[in-house]
Amino acid sequence: MPTIEILGLVAAVLTTSSFVPQMYKTWKEKSTKDISMSMYSVMFIGVVLWLTYGILIDSLPVILANIITALLIFTMLVMKLRYK
């Protein structure tokens, strides 16, 4: 695997995993009052566009990071609606 792909995968793991602590806290406390629905909605759209871009340029790090990030953000949006 080329060094540039490894760099991309490390960056993908770091940026994607940054959503996990907020998700865990939200799930544990069952509270989303401090979570911005508009921020997560816009972020979700941006991530889906990044995923589309990754598919078009056939970049594994971009594709993987954005699939996982989209799932994490979607889960946060569901929790936002569920734990109002």
Helices and strands as residue ranges (DSSP letters): H 3-17, H 20-29, H 37-57, H 60-82
